[in-house]
Amino acid sequence: MNGALKAAWGLTAFVVLAGLVLWLVTGEAVFAVFIVLGLLTGVGAWLTGRTAPKGDRTP
């Protein structure tokens, strides 16, 4: 796992946790957007951070 991928996972965790905590503390459902955006960041990190299978790599 490279540094950029680690940063993306860290950002994902931070945004999701911040959204969850703020939603619970304030009761404002608008913070659900933080959770959705954090999950989308995680999906993007997972899709772009994968390496190609061994047979598909070019020498």
C-alpha positions as MATLAB code, in Angstrom:
seq = 'MNGALKAAWGLTAFVVLAGLVLWLVTGEAVFAVFIVLGLLTGVGAWLTGRTAPKGDRTP';
ca = [
       0.000    0.000    0.000;
       1.533    3.308   -1.037;
       1.393    6.650    0.777;
      -1.382    8.112   -1.338;
      -3.609    5.117   -0.710;
      -2.926    5.283    3.031;
      -3.839    8.968    2.991;
      -7.076    8.233    1.144;
      -8.047    5.586    3.712;
      -7.165    7.978    6.542;
      -9.269   10.709    4.964;
     -12.129    8.264    4.511;
     -12.053    7.224    8.160;
     -11.814   10.819    9.355;
     -14.695   12.101    7.242;
     -16.991    9.187    8.107;
     -16.253    9.435   11.834;
     -16.594   13.222   11.835;
     -19.933   12.966   10.038;
     -21.191   10.310   12.421;
     -20.102   12.185   15.549;
     -21.479   15.513   14.335;
     -24.767   13.890   13.312;
     -25.144   12.252   16.723;
     -24.117   15.376   18.678;
     -26.142   17.944   16.757;
     -29.008   15.792   15.508;
     -28.720   17.446   12.097;
     -29.192   14.925    9.306;
     -27.144   17.096    6.941;
     -24.020   15.445    8.389;
     -25.062   12.212    6.682;
     -23.524   13.825    3.591;
     -20.115   13.498    5.285;
     -20.691    9.768    5.686;
     -21.722    9.357    2.051;
     -18.761   11.389    0.779;
     -16.375    9.452    2.998;
     -17.688    6.152    1.685;
     -17.373    7.385   -1.900;
     -13.768    8.372   -1.154;
     -13.131    4.853    0.146;
     -14.653    3.259   -2.941;
     -12.528    5.498   -5.157;
      -9.391    4.604   -3.202;
     -10.180    0.922   -3.471;
     -10.886    1.075   -7.220;
      -7.847    3.153   -8.141;
      -5.438    1.636   -5.625;
      -5.651   -1.936   -6.864;
      -2.742   -3.393   -8.770;
      -3.181   -5.315  -11.985;
      -3.152   -9.117  -11.796;
       0.282  -10.660  -12.358;
      -0.493  -11.820  -15.911;
      -1.700   -8.352  -17.009;
       1.416   -6.429  -16.013;
       3.666   -5.161  -18.760;
       7.412   -5.770  -18.310;
];
